[in-house]
Amino acid sequence: MEFLRRTAAEPTVTTVRASTSPDNVASLATIAGLGFVEVGEQWDEENGREVVFEVPVRRVPPT
């Protein structure tokens, strides 16, 4: 994913965070396939409960 590679090129960025609904199967599969790991949950006023994932930028494949 280009966004992750571009983010990894920024020296001040160490972690990328993503969140999605626990019912969004497609997003969960994409996030898992990119190496994100679940780190918690949050409440979004618009979308309700979301699962939060992170991946260290050092794990992002180079371009």
SEFI-444378 format. One record per residue (C-alpha): chain; residue in one letter; x, y, z. Coordinates in steps of 0.25 Angstrom, whole numbers. Example, Ala and Ser with C-alpha at 12.3 -4.5 7.8 and 13.67 -1.06 7.14 Angstrom:
BEGIN
+----+----+-------+-------+-------+
| ch | aa |    px |    py |    pz |
+----+----+-------+-------+-------+
|  A |  a |    49 |   -18 |    31 |
|  A |  s |    55 |    -4 |    29 |
+----+----+-------+-------+-------+
//
This chain:
BEGIN
+----+----+-------+-------+-------+
| ch | aa |    px |    py |    pz |
+----+----+-------+-------+-------+
|  A |  m |     0 |     0 |     0 |
|  A |  e |     6 |    13 |    -5 |
|  A |  f |     1 |    21 |     7 |
|  A |  l |     9 |    12 |    17 |
|  A |  r |    22 |    13 |     8 |
|  A |  r |    21 |    28 |     8 |
|  A |  t |    19 |    29 |    23 |
|  A |  a |    31 |    20 |    26 |
|  A |  a |    39 |    30 |    18 |
|  A |  e |    36 |    40 |    28 |
|  A |  p |    47 |    40 |    39 |
|  A |  t |    38 |    45 |    50 |
|  A |  v |    27 |    34 |    48 |
|  A |  t |    30 |    21 |    56 |
|  A |  t |    16 |    15 |    56 |
|  A |  v |     3 |    15 |    47 |
|  A |  r |   -10 |    14 |    54 |
|  A |  a |   -23 |     9 |    47 |
|  A |  s |   -37 |     7 |    53 |
|  A |  t |   -49 |     0 |    47 |
|  A |  s |   -63 |    -6 |    52 |
|  A |  p |   -61 |   -20 |    57 |
|  A |  d |   -72 |   -24 |    47 |
|  A |  n |   -64 |   -19 |    35 |
|  A |  v |   -59 |   -32 |    30 |
|  A |  a |   -52 |   -26 |    18 |
|  A |  s |   -45 |   -16 |    25 |
|  A |  l |   -41 |   -26 |    36 |
|  A |  a |   -35 |   -35 |    25 |
|  A |  t |   -27 |   -23 |    19 |
|  A |  i |   -22 |   -18 |    32 |
|  A |  a |   -17 |   -32 |    36 |
|  A |  g |   -11 |   -34 |    22 |
|  A |  l |    -2 |   -22 |    24 |
|  A |  g |     3 |   -27 |    37 |
|  A |  f |    -5 |   -18 |    47 |
|  A |  v |    -7 |   -24 |    61 |
|  A |  e |   -19 |   -21 |    70 |
|  A |  v |   -16 |   -11 |    81 |
|  A |  g |   -29 |    -7 |    87 |
|  A |  e |   -43 |    -1 |    84 |
|  A |  q |   -49 |    13 |    84 |
|  A |  w |   -62 |    19 |    83 |
|  A |  d |   -65 |    28 |    70 |
|  A |  e |   -77 |    37 |    72 |
|  A |  e |   -81 |    34 |    57 |
|  A |  n |   -78 |    20 |    55 |
|  A |  g |   -78 |    14 |    70 |
|  A |  r |   -69 |     3 |    74 |
|  A |  e |   -56 |     2 |    66 |
|  A |  v |   -44 |    -7 |    68 |
|  A |  v |   -30 |     0 |    67 |
|  A |  f |   -18 |    -6 |    60 |
|  A |  e |    -4 |    -2 |    59 |
|  A |  v |     8 |    -6 |    51 |
|  A |  p |    22 |    -1 |    53 |
|  A |  v |    27 |     6 |    40 |
|  A |  r |    40 |    -2 |    41 |
|  A |  r |    31 |   -14 |    37 |
|  A |  v |    26 |    -7 |    24 |
|  A |  p |    32 |   -13 |    12 |
|  A |  p |    41 |    -3 |     4 |
|  A |  t |    37 |     2 |   -10 |
+----+----+-------+-------+-------+
//
